[in-house]
């Protein structure tokens, strides 16, 4: 599993930028379609 944008995702969430974090997770999934954590975290954010 590659963690391409983990820092960006965490920063976006910490800043309350859920849309930005979802975009970061989309990019992570694009770069590594097998990254189950990115799918999970994106899904959790989309429920907020």
N, C-alpha and C positions, 0 to 999 in steps of 0.2 A: 504494500500500500504506500503510495506516495502522498506526502503532505505538502502540496504546492502552495496553498494560500492560507495555511492555518493561522498565521499571525494576523493577516488581514481580516480573516473571518472573526477571530477573537476580538480584535479591535473594533470592528463594526458592531458586534453584539454589545461590547462594553459601552460604546457610545450611543447605544439605543437605535442604531441604524439597521433595523431588521431587513429592509429592502436591499441595502448594500451588502449585508451578510449573505442574503439569498443569492445575489449576483456573484459573490465570491465563491459560494458553494457550487453554483452552476459552472463556474470556470474550473474549479477543482474537479468536478465530475467530467467536464470536457477533456481535461488533461489526463485523468485517470478514471475511466468508467467503472473500474472494479473497487473504487473507494466507497465501501458500504457506509462508513461513518459520515461521509459528505452527504449521501442520500438521506440518512437518518436525521442529521442535524438540519438539513434544508427542510425536510418534512416537519420537524418540530417547530421551526421558525414560522413556517407558513400557517401553522395553527394558531399563532399568537395574533 
